[in-house]
Amino acid sequence: KNNLDTFIKKGGNLLIGQNRIKTDLSTQQANPIESNIFDWLGSYGLNIEKNLVLDLNCGKVNVQQNLGFLRIPVPMDYPFLPIIKENNFNNDIIMVNGLEGLRLMFPSEIIISETQHKISTLFRSSNQSTIMQEFFNLNPDPNANPSFSQLNESGKILGAIAEINTNDTTGNIILISDSNFLSDQ
């Protein structure tokens, strides 16, 4: 943490992709991640909640369904895989201005707390979102997952940037609440 603080205070820029909940779709289990990185981020006003964000604008997963004596994969919407569309990016920030879309996997909500640093939202989920916390039902079947019918809340922050001004330098912490968002899946 000290090395990260020193780097930021010397004008360094840091990109952090960090999930708050570890998920395993094959076993449909999810558990909070415990790490001191969350306290460190909180000291800069960036807090990743112990929840999962669900969004109606989402990717699909293949679910095996029985069709007579055959089992076939059927693609189903899966709100745990939000797709951020162009109207949910902060167009005042050049790094996300003009992006058409971004897919996240099991992100958590970022809460911005009061701090002396300037913090801006990079992007958020759509206004057809909700959160799931404590008990995580990862079942992709909409009939078995009541959260899929509760996608009516305002957008949740999923990406933010904090400008850290120290003396004559400015460092940045860019936080995305998904550690897999850069992977090519």
C-alpha positions as CSV (number, residue, x, y, z in Angstrom):
1,K,0.0,0.0,0.0
2,N,2.9,2.4,0.8
3,N,4.4,1.8,-2.6
4,L,1.1,2.5,-4.3
5,D,0.6,5.7,-2.3
6,T,4.1,6.9,-3.2
7,F,3.5,6.1,-6.9
8,I,0.2,8.0,-7.0
9,K,1.6,11.0,-5.0
10,K,4.5,11.3,-7.5
11,G,2.0,11.7,-10.3
12,G,1.6,8.0,-11.3
13,N,-1.6,6.7,-12.9
14,L,-3.0,3.4,-11.8
15,L,-5.7,1.2,-13.4
16,I,-7.3,-1.2,-11.0
17,G,-9.8,-3.9,-12.1
18,Q,-11.1,-5.5,-8.9
19,N,-14.1,-7.6,-8.2
20,R,-15.6,-7.5,-4.7
21,I,-17.4,-10.9,-5.1
22,K,-15.7,-14.1,-6.3
23,T,-18.1,-16.1,-8.4
24,D,-18.2,-19.6,-9.8
25,L,-20.9,-20.0,-12.4
26,S,-20.4,-23.8,-12.6
27,T,-21.2,-24.3,-8.9
28,Q,-23.5,-21.2,-8.8
29,Q,-21.6,-19.9,-5.7
30,A,-20.4,-16.4,-4.8
31,N,-18.5,-15.1,-1.8
32,P,-17.1,-11.7,-0.8
33,I,-13.4,-11.2,-1.4
34,E,-11.5,-10.1,1.7
35,S,-8.4,-7.9,1.0
36,N,-6.7,-4.8,2.3
37,I,-7.0,-3.3,-1.2
38,F,-10.6,-2.3,-0.4
39,D,-9.5,-0.2,2.7
40,W,-6.8,1.4,0.6
41,L,-9.2,2.3,-2.2
42,G,-11.6,3.6,0.5
43,S,-8.9,6.0,1.8
44,Y,-9.2,7.7,-1.7
45,G,-13.0,7.8,-1.6
46,L,-13.6,4.7,-3.8
47,N,-15.6,2.0,-2.1
48,I,-16.6,-1.3,-3.8
49,E,-19.7,-2.6,-2.2
50,K,-20.2,-6.3,-1.2
51,N,-22.9,-6.8,-3.9
52,L,-23.4,-7.7,-7.5
53,V,-25.0,-5.4,-10.0
54,L,-27.6,-6.8,-12.4
55,D,-28.7,-5.0,-15.5
56,L,-31.4,-5.7,-18.1
57,N,-28.8,-4.7,-20.8
58,C,-26.7,-7.8,-20.5
59,G,-24.8,-10.7,-22.1
60,K,-26.1,-14.2,-22.6
61,V,-25.1,-17.6,-21.2
62,N,-25.9,-21.0,-22.7
63,V,-28.2,-23.0,-20.5
64,Q,-28.8,-26.7,-21.1
65,Q,-32.5,-27.5,-21.6
66,N,-34.2,-30.8,-22.3
67,L,-36.0,-31.0,-25.6
68,G,-37.5,-34.5,-25.6
69,F,-34.6,-36.9,-25.2
70,L,-32.1,-34.2,-26.3
71,R,-30.2,-31.7,-24.2
72,I,-29.5,-28.6,-26.1
73,P,-27.8,-25.3,-25.1
74,V,-30.2,-22.3,-25.2
75,P,-28.8,-18.8,-24.9
76,M,-30.5,-16.8,-22.1
77,D,-30.0,-13.2,-21.0
78,Y,-27.8,-13.1,-17.9
79,P,-28.1,-9.8,-16.0
80,F,-24.9,-10.5,-14.0
81,L,-23.0,-9.7,-17.3
82,P,-23.9,-6.0,-17.8
83,I,-23.3,-4.4,-21.1
84,I,-22.5,-0.7,-20.8
85,K,-23.9,1.2,-23.7
86,E,-22.8,4.5,-25.1
87,N,-25.4,6.6,-23.2
88,N,-24.1,5.3,-19.9
89,F,-20.5,6.6,-20.3
90,N,-19.5,10.0,-18.9
91,N,-18.8,11.8,-22.2
92,D,-17.1,14.7,-20.3
93,I,-14.1,12.3,-19.7
94,I,-12.0,11.8,-22.8
95,M,-10.9,8.2,-22.0
96,V,-14.5,6.9,-22.3
97,N,-16.0,9.5,-24.6
98,G,-17.1,7.8,-27.8
99,L,-17.0,4.3,-26.5
100,E,-19.9,2.3,-27.9
101,G,-20.0,-0.5,-25.4
102,L,-18.2,-2.4,-22.7
103,R,-19.1,-5.8,-21.2
104,L,-18.5,-6.6,-17.6
105,M,-18.7,-9.8,-15.6
106,F,-20.1,-9.9,-12.1
107,P,-19.3,-6.3,-11.2
108,S,-20.1,-4.6,-7.9
109,E,-21.3,-1.1,-7.2
110,I,-18.8,1.6,-6.5
111,I,-19.8,4.1,-3.9
112,I,-18.0,7.5,-3.9
113,S,-17.4,8.9,-0.4
114,E,-16.6,12.5,0.6
115,T,-12.9,13.2,0.1
116,Q,-10.6,16.0,-0.8
117,H,-9.9,14.3,-4.1
118,K,-11.9,15.0,-7.3
119,I,-13.8,11.8,-8.2
120,S,-15.7,11.3,-11.4
121,T,-17.9,8.5,-12.7
122,L,-16.6,6.9,-15.9
123,F,-19.6,4.7,-16.5
124,R,-22.6,3.1,-14.9
125,S,-25.2,0.4,-15.5
126,S,-28.5,1.3,-17.2
127,N,-31.6,2.6,-15.4
128,Q,-32.9,-1.0,-15.5
129,S,-30.6,-2.3,-12.8
130,T,-30.6,-3.7,-9.3
131,I,-28.2,-5.1,-6.8
132,M,-27.9,-8.5,-5.1
133,Q,-26.2,-8.7,-1.7
134,E,-25.6,-11.2,1.1
135,F,-27.3,-14.2,-0.5
136,F,-26.2,-14.6,-4.1
137,N,-28.5,-16.6,-6.4
138,L,-26.5,-17.0,-9.6
139,N,-29.1,-19.3,-11.3
140,P,-29.5,-18.2,-14.9
141,D,-33.1,-19.4,-15.1
142,P,-35.4,-16.3,-14.8
143,N,-38.1,-18.5,-13.2
144,A,-35.7,-19.6,-10.4
145,N,-34.1,-16.1,-9.9
146,P,-36.6,-13.5,-8.6
147,S,-33.9,-10.7,-8.9
148,F,-34.3,-10.8,-12.7
149,S,-37.8,-9.4,-12.4
150,Q,-36.6,-6.5,-10.2
151,L,-34.4,-4.6,-12.7
152,N,-36.0,-1.2,-12.2
153,E,-33.5,0.8,-10.2
154,S,-31.3,3.7,-11.4
155,G,-27.9,3.0,-12.8
156,K,-25.1,1.9,-10.5
157,I,-21.5,3.3,-10.8
158,L,-19.2,0.5,-12.1
159,G,-16.2,2.7,-13.2
160,A,-14.7,5.8,-11.6
161,I,-11.6,7.9,-11.6
162,A,-10.0,9.7,-8.6
163,E,-7.6,12.6,-9.3
164,I,-5.0,12.8,-6.5
165,N,-3.4,16.2,-6.3
166,T,-0.2,16.4,-4.2
167,N,2.0,19.5,-4.3
168,D,2.6,20.1,-8.1
169,T,1.6,16.6,-9.3
170,T,-1.6,14.8,-10.1
171,G,-1.9,11.1,-10.1
172,N,-5.0,9.1,-11.1
173,I,-6.6,6.0,-9.8
174,I,-9.0,4.5,-12.3
175,L,-11.2,1.8,-10.8
176,I,-13.3,-0.7,-12.6
177,S,-15.3,-3.1,-10.4
178,D,-14.5,-6.1,-12.6
179,S,-11.1,-7.8,-12.7
180,N,-11.9,-9.6,-16.0
181,F,-13.0,-6.6,-18.1
182,L,-9.8,-6.4,-20.1
183,S,-9.7,-10.2,-20.9
184,D,-10.7,-11.2,-24.4
185,Q,-13.5,-13.6,-23.6
